């Protein structure tokens, strides 16, 4: 049935022949090709047509198959900031892509905080845009918002690759730009951004089949998607039969929709042959009420993308920033508290070669889109500088919860990424690039503690060497600790390492 339906649909949509040789839309002037990896170049031509591709001193040939598809593979190349031309010669025409650089390509994806451009009012935006002239080797390509039930072939680029200039930055992800600008400044390597975001989108549509099937905790979702797809195929079969008989009464309405894989199929699947250096993911508001299930969805997202590309590239998550008005309940757990903890757990334990950019201190109580994207980009860049660019001793994160131990009437908390030491400090959320200032009294805030009765109390917390020791007079036999575990803990959580990076919110309990 599936073969019959797909064959019929292809027959309805197919043209008689491709008049000219063409490239997939991911290839255009000002683009960046990924260094140190074999780079496929592909497109369409008339069936059987011979195609010749020239780039970087290499000449490769291919012949279009029966469906007009052709592909060659450029050998791995070192980074090169000198503009080159990519030429594709067919029987009737030549396509020339100009100003092509070889460097690192980063996939930047998520919802509105990732899609947010300088045109949204980034803090110090005009000053930062003016600096773009000093970074001519940063390029970006923006993708249309598209969905598909099954994977499509051609990249839905809404325009060609652009050089990141003062004017074009109003249409380019600010988070991604600040990240790759720092990388370009540190290394000299040209940087490309695949600006592949959808404001307001949930995570499910960006997960692919392989990722969904790979996570046992998501088995129910995988089974429901399989059933939905079967219903779509049956509906399409009935529609094709009705076109032949003229009887549409039995076709019925289109099957109830499923979010899973829709954006992946249309916005990610078309570019999985295009090599990348790594990916960032800044999303979660639309899944904001979730907890550990979101951690498993992140696991499926990263694992599925890596399976599609065929290698384990770095995957960096931006943790959701503070939002909504403050609360005083020591138990917390409101707003984005649970999903932030899930993001931390996913980065620390579920996704290899991943990192977490903590943004708890740079949010905005009244704006779900905080305008300080400089610090977000910098915190992402730190991970890449260590993992990809060889700065092995670099401190890449603030303190991340590792373990706890009960010591009499106190709990000792140990952390990863302690750096040069722990400190209490304060940072203004709207001060991009400004380091936090040590708290005048040195007192830590934002810790709560509970005993077996599960009643939470605000706690006294002290730095003891590389650890934090937490206690409260009301809790004689403590069993659990929470830190910054609320919708908006800004001003009431101040644990940093000496490198000025904030600790992630965490909870030690699972109540």
C-alpha atoms as one frame of an Amber mdcrd trajectory, in Angstrom:
protein
   0.000   0.000   0.000   2.766   2.436   0.937   4.647   1.772  -2.323   1.510
   2.222  -4.390   0.607   5.506  -2.683   4.088   7.015  -2.924   4.463   5.992
  -6.564   1.141   7.565  -7.427   1.936  10.793  -5.615   5.329  11.014  -7.308
   3.666  10.553 -10.673   1.264  13.393  -9.926   4.041  15.765  -8.864   6.859
  14.828 -11.247   7.914  16.986 -14.205   8.976  15.444 -17.482  12.679  16.363
 -17.055  14.947  18.846 -15.375  15.946  21.430 -17.959  19.069  22.608 -16.166
  21.534  21.265 -13.655  20.810  22.680 -10.198  22.129  22.545  -6.635  20.288
  21.846  -3.424  19.235  25.180  -1.925  21.700  24.851   0.954  24.391  25.849
  -1.570  24.561  29.571  -2.360  26.949  32.529  -2.494  28.732  33.398   0.795
  28.328  29.910   2.230  30.677  28.028   4.565  31.644  24.381   4.009  32.633
  22.243   6.986  36.378  21.732   7.384  38.063  18.372   8.008  35.091  16.332
   6.789  34.053  14.880   3.464  31.508  17.339   2.020  28.741  16.004  -0.231
  27.575  18.337  -3.011  24.267  17.360  -4.524  21.423  18.518  -6.724  19.309
  17.636  -9.745  19.686  17.399 -13.506  18.098  15.558 -16.395  18.131  11.787
 -15.811  21.417  10.391 -17.073  23.022  13.817 -17.430  26.746  14.072 -16.685
  27.679  16.651 -14.046  31.132  18.033 -13.190  31.915  19.796  -9.896  35.025
  21.908  -9.263  36.151  23.361  -5.928  39.411  23.949  -4.102  41.541  22.319
  -6.773  39.328  19.237  -6.945  37.262  18.153  -9.965  34.659  15.451  -9.472
  32.067  13.937 -11.818  28.701  12.287 -11.394  25.780  11.151 -13.515  22.189
  11.903 -12.572  20.111   8.831 -11.748  16.716   7.940 -13.162  15.045  10.489
 -10.886  17.485  13.243 -11.847  19.476  13.156  -8.586  23.252  13.503  -8.570
  25.907  13.784  -5.867  29.676  14.077  -5.523  31.816  14.135  -2.386  34.547
  16.708  -1.915  37.463  15.376   0.143  38.057  16.725   3.634  39.686  20.167
   3.480  41.523  22.383   5.973  39.891  25.660   6.931  40.379  28.440   4.436
  39.268  32.063   4.821  40.055  32.880   1.184  36.922  33.167  -0.952  36.622
  30.443  -3.583  34.130  29.454  -6.276  32.154  26.224  -6.428  31.345  25.377
 -10.058  28.778  22.831 -11.221  28.757  22.149 -14.977  25.939  20.307 -16.662
  25.176  19.554 -20.307  23.274  22.816 -20.840  24.349  25.200 -18.090  26.814
  26.003 -15.344  26.011  27.000 -11.779  28.685  29.031  -9.959  28.548  29.617
  -6.200  30.804  32.520  -5.227  32.597  33.599  -2.037  32.699  30.125  -0.501
  34.770  29.662   2.673  35.853  26.499   4.467  35.461  26.567   8.252  33.051
  25.365  10.925  29.281  25.174  10.513  27.076  25.261  13.619  23.437  24.188
  13.653  21.545  26.627  15.915  18.040  25.422  16.699  15.191  25.840  19.153
  12.285  28.210  19.650  12.003  31.983  20.011  14.927  32.624  22.334  17.127
  30.892  19.777  15.455  32.498  16.763  15.639  35.955  18.415  17.582  38.378
  16.225  19.161  41.768  16.822  15.944  43.203  15.447  14.227  42.158  18.702
  16.128  44.742  20.721  19.254  42.960  21.940  21.024  44.835  24.760  23.809
  46.995  23.271  22.559  45.825  19.901  23.634  48.809  17.807  27.108  48.797
  19.323  27.481  45.069  18.712  26.158  45.299  15.150  28.718  47.995  14.376
  31.463  45.496  15.233  30.297  43.120  12.485  32.626  44.772   9.969  35.529
  43.250  11.884  34.180  39.711  11.396  33.569  39.289   7.641  34.009  35.501
   7.775  30.841  34.837   9.761  27.986  33.677   7.538  24.437  32.483   8.182
  21.531  30.926   6.331  17.964  31.136   7.631  15.406  28.333   7.217  11.703
  28.677   6.520   9.138  27.293   8.951   7.978  24.099   7.237   6.442  20.785
   8.288   6.156  17.384   6.616   4.740  13.995   7.599   7.681  12.276   5.885
  11.235  13.585   5.243  11.742  15.886   2.250  14.869  16.410   0.137  15.429
  20.094  -0.537  16.495  22.509   2.197  13.772  25.110   2.923  16.137  28.102
   2.981  14.143  31.339   3.052  17.056  33.214   1.505  20.647  32.602   0.442
  23.584  32.550   2.810  24.421  36.012   4.100  27.548  37.637   5.424  26.800
  38.761   9.000  26.792  42.548   8.612  25.310  45.445  10.545  22.175  45.217
   8.404  21.807  41.448   8.037  22.113  40.830  11.792  18.531  42.035  12.176
  17.574  38.697  10.619  20.157  36.354  12.212  20.023  34.485  15.524  21.722
  36.663  18.150  22.586  33.746  20.441  24.237  31.873  17.582  26.029  34.960
  16.308  27.580  35.839  19.670  28.729  32.254  20.052  30.445  31.923  16.675
  31.838  35.463  16.815  33.795  34.522  19.912  34.955  31.314  18.218  36.024
  33.193  15.092  37.816  35.816  17.152  39.719  33.165  19.132  40.643  30.904
  16.201  40.418  32.831  12.923  38.370  29.950  11.484  35.417  31.033   9.283
  32.074  30.287  10.931  28.734  29.366   9.403  25.346  29.310  11.140  22.446
  27.099  10.090  19.711  29.301  11.612  17.083  26.575  11.913  14.568  27.732
  14.542  10.814  27.991  15.060   9.421  30.437  17.631   6.846  28.853  19.916
   7.667  25.315  18.810   7.704  22.302  21.107  10.611  19.852  21.067   8.641
  16.892  19.674   8.492  18.118  16.046  12.299  18.386  15.886  12.891  14.785
  17.059  13.382  12.182  14.333  12.233   8.574  14.156  15.586   7.088  15.107
  15.881   9.267  18.183  12.329   8.598  19.334  12.742   4.839  18.972  16.077
   4.842  20.800  14.727   6.025  24.165  12.706   3.348  26.039  10.966   5.961
  28.191   9.343   7.365  25.029   8.033   4.033  23.730   4.394   5.100  24.020
   5.012   8.179  21.878   6.781   6.049  19.243   3.851   3.639  19.062   1.324
   6.460  18.683   3.404   8.036  15.903   3.566   4.715  14.082  -0.224   4.402
  14.274  -0.680   7.982  13.049   1.580   7.358  10.063  -0.352   4.194   9.190
  -3.589   6.207   9.267  -2.050   8.847   6.978  -1.002   6.158   4.481  -4.462
   4.593   4.551  -6.104   7.997   4.075  -3.833   8.765   1.092  -4.618   5.369
  -0.423  -8.340   6.082  -0.154  -7.811   9.517  -1.711  -5.959   8.071  -4.704
  -8.648   5.455  -5.203 -11.307   8.190  -5.042  -9.522  10.155  -7.758  -9.919
   7.157 -10.032 -13.525   6.342  -9.136 -14.869   9.821  -8.435 -16.376   8.576
  -5.172 -14.940  10.685  -2.327 -17.479   9.712   0.323 -15.246   7.014   1.809
 -12.098   9.134   2.032 -12.900  10.684   5.385 -11.118  13.528   7.158  -7.375
  13.748   7.465  -6.095  11.743  10.463  -5.673  13.490  13.778  -2.341  15.296
  13.756   0.867  14.273  15.532   3.546  16.771  16.532   6.406  14.288  16.457
   9.032  14.621  13.660   7.135  17.215  11.595   9.734  19.997  11.697  12.594
  17.535  11.587  11.252  16.070   8.352  11.020  19.470   6.654  13.763  21.560
   8.284  16.491  19.174   9.488  16.277  16.047   7.321  17.093  17.961   4.095
  20.490  19.031   5.461  21.775  15.936   7.283  24.230  15.307   4.435  25.697
  18.770   5.033  28.477  18.306   7.642  28.458  20.415  10.805  30.838  21.077
  13.693  28.094  20.823  16.311  24.636  21.940  17.376  22.986  24.137  20.002
  19.453  23.783  21.360  17.639  26.625  23.165  14.035  25.569  23.718  11.693
  24.486  26.480   9.186  27.267  27.080   6.549  25.412  25.060   7.269  22.254
  27.087   7.591  24.312  30.259   5.493  22.157  32.581   7.510  18.995  32.026
  10.159  17.354  34.162  12.167  14.217  33.498  10.209  13.382  30.358  11.775
  16.452  28.782  15.235  15.090  29.629  14.387  11.955  27.659  13.072  14.040
  24.780  16.394  15.907  24.719  18.147  12.540  24.692  16.035  11.491  21.708
  16.631  14.787  19.897  20.418  14.714  20.227  20.729  10.997  19.604  18.497
  11.097  16.552  20.322  14.037  14.987  23.690  12.408  15.564  22.436   9.167
  14.011  21.223  11.096  10.955  24.563  12.877  10.483  26.475   9.697  11.234
  28.796  11.031  13.930  28.730  12.273  17.513  29.068  16.036  17.183  29.003
  18.315  20.276  25.495  19.186  21.436  24.999  22.194  23.723  21.798  23.021
  25.616  20.817  26.483  26.851  18.954  26.189  30.144  15.834  28.352  30.438
  16.345  31.742  32.091  14.402  33.149  35.050  10.871  34.316  34.261   7.689
  35.506  36.060   7.410  37.162  39.447   9.362  35.904  42.461   7.914  33.586
  45.079   8.991  32.942  48.664   7.960  29.314  49.239  11.192  27.395  50.008
   9.861  24.284  48.251   9.753  26.113  44.914   8.984  23.872  41.965   6.871
  26.425  40.111   7.278  27.715  36.571  10.273  26.363  34.695  11.929  24.815
  37.772  11.306  21.210  36.765  12.320  21.593  33.146  15.566  23.367  34.074
  16.471  20.410  36.269  15.654  18.074  33.369  17.924  20.082  31.068  20.741
  19.785  33.604  20.277  16.036  33.991  20.165  15.508  30.218  23.411  17.405
  29.707  25.203  15.758  32.626  24.068  12.147  32.363  22.012  11.301  29.257
  23.773  12.919  26.299  27.493  12.244  25.746  29.667  15.129  24.533  27.075
  17.695  25.569  27.171  20.880  27.621  24.818  23.184  29.502  24.826  26.977
  29.233  23.191  28.190  32.460  21.157  31.397  32.107  19.395  31.546  35.489
  21.026  34.886  36.348  20.254  36.726  33.097  16.481  36.368  32.817  13.665
  38.878  33.038  10.600  38.585  35.301   8.326  40.266  32.775   9.812  39.096
  29.470  10.115  35.485  28.369  12.662  36.744  25.825  15.516  38.245  27.880
  17.611  40.552  25.708  21.026  39.600  27.087  22.048  37.098  24.437  25.732
  38.048  24.633  26.269  36.072  27.823  24.295  33.124  26.397  26.548  33.042
  23.343  29.664  33.364  25.485  28.656  30.492  27.759  28.015  28.297  24.723
  31.331  29.322  23.178  33.211  28.237  26.292  32.114  24.630  25.793  33.108
  24.706  22.126  36.459  26.334  22.861  37.336  23.387  25.095  35.698  20.539
  23.174  36.377  21.587  19.581  39.198  24.125  19.638  41.583  22.606  22.131
  41.528  24.919  25.178  41.785  21.912  27.469  42.157  23.709  30.808  39.306
  26.152  30.187  36.534  26.334  32.794  33.422  25.941  30.661  30.573  25.953
  33.173  29.452  27.123  36.547  28.997  24.551  39.335  26.781  21.590  38.391
  25.395  19.351  41.139  27.304  16.057  41.473  26.454  14.390  44.786  25.330
  14.870  48.384  26.311  13.388  51.710  24.521  13.720  55.049  26.891  14.737
  57.828  25.047  14.860  61.131  22.466  17.627  60.883  23.944  19.002  57.652
  24.203  18.036  53.994  27.410  18.455  52.028  26.895  19.179  48.303  29.665
  18.409  45.801  29.862  19.897  42.317  31.398  19.462  38.922  33.028  22.541
  37.346  34.156  24.128  40.585  36.934  25.886  38.671  39.227  27.947  40.888
  36.750  27.798  43.748  33.201  28.615  44.808  31.902  32.034  45.804  28.797
  34.050  46.538  28.436  36.765  43.892  25.943  39.072  42.214  25.446  39.833
  38.514  23.038  42.253  36.916  20.952  40.367  34.345  21.169  43.212  31.801
  24.951  43.648  31.939  26.325  41.599  29.025  29.956  40.641  29.411  30.224
  42.063  32.929  31.606  39.642  35.534  29.674  39.053  38.759  30.832  40.902
  41.862  31.514  38.923  45.072  28.707  39.384  47.601  29.663  41.813  50.355
  28.806  39.430  53.193  29.846  36.244  51.390  26.531  34.580  52.259  24.963
  32.118  49.852  21.277  32.410  49.000  18.663  30.207  47.405  19.223  26.919
  49.267  16.372  24.998  50.890  16.553  21.831  52.952  14.068  19.160  54.060
  13.868  16.113  56.294  11.939  12.880  55.873   8.695  14.792  56.436   9.311
  16.535  53.077   8.743  19.967  54.574  11.090  22.529  53.075  12.854  25.308
  54.989  15.192  28.060  53.896  18.712  26.984  54.723  22.048  28.358  55.759
  24.661  27.476  53.123  28.403  27.904  53.420  31.311  27.284  51.082  33.575
  24.641  52.574  36.537  24.041  50.287  35.122  22.771  46.981  31.737  21.956
  48.498  28.719  23.729  49.951  27.418  22.660  53.367  23.693  23.237  53.944
  21.698  23.196  57.202  18.674  24.648  58.994  17.792  24.747  62.678  14.304
  23.417  61.897  15.676  20.281  60.179  17.624  18.076  62.579  17.888  15.084
  60.227  18.040  16.435  56.657  17.593  14.227  53.606  17.372  16.575  50.609
  18.428  19.976  49.253  17.115  22.270  46.537  18.882  25.276  45.009  17.285
  28.030  42.903  14.449  25.616  42.255  11.765  28.148  41.334  10.464  30.103
  38.380  12.504  33.219  39.101  15.297  32.983  41.675  17.245  36.013  40.399
  18.695  37.970  43.291  18.000  35.060  45.623  20.577  32.633  44.243  24.192
  33.633  44.065  26.465  30.606  43.833  29.207  31.036  41.211  32.663  29.681
  40.615  35.606  32.065  40.713  35.543  32.232  36.896  32.214  34.058  37.174
  29.918  31.310  35.870  26.629  30.636  37.726  25.633  27.366  39.347  22.732
  25.541  37.766  19.521  25.116  39.754  19.163  21.578  41.089  17.239  19.309
  43.408  18.544  16.180  45.143  15.087  14.711  45.750  12.581  13.179  43.342
   9.404  13.928  45.312
